[in-house]
Amino acid sequence: MTFPKALYTLIIYPIELMFEIVFSIIYKSSGNVVISIIMLSMAFNLMVLPLYRRADRIQEEAREKEIKFAPVIKHIRQSFKGDERFMILQTYYRQNDYSPLNVLKSSVSLLLQIPFFIAAYRMLSQCSILSGAAAGPISDLSSPDNLLVIGSLAVNILPILMAVSTGLQSAFTPATGDKSQQKMMMIFMPTMMLFMFYSFPSALSLYWFLSNLFSIVQLHERSHLLNVIPLVLLLNLSG
């Protein structure tokens, strides 16, 4: 068994299977595809909430360490060069139990999303129930939404909303390390997600858009406006 195959079997497939089971149960109960996608998104976000809370704590610890050590590290880099700078930095890292790889902890939440994204893509792309299923103005959830037509050009709106929500999620996430890097990620990530999702089935864009909204709600639990967004979307699309 190859390494990618082993990763899929051990990590992705169990998540994909849970997606299928939960979606089937909700669809049999509601008979509504849109409600099933919304509830699937909420259900899985609730299931992985403890993981994300742990990831938030890891990121917060990383942020505190970077803030604490940043002035000294900056001073060393400005005051020394070459091998001398390298040796002094390594000594400082060792004395303070710090590693430059600490910055990778700021990406824990993103890394957690990858297996769920792959599982959601596989499940929703292969789901026969979605073929030809309509959701309000979306005529087929198994295809791009084509919600806006300008002349002969069809524009997919859901991937744009998903990209915007990705940017908002990044903006609401507490900064870890260099703020300029976070600003760059706020531009890079939504742009990358927009290109990735643009030709994907609209069901997947809807699912990920809802997941982003749920994450934003968790980041701002006291915001009453955000708490009603999924309900408003549910009423509009299922009506």
Order of alpha helices (4+ residues) and beta strands (2+ residues): alpha-alpha-alpha-alpha-alpha-alpha-beta-beta-alpha-alpha-alpha-alpha
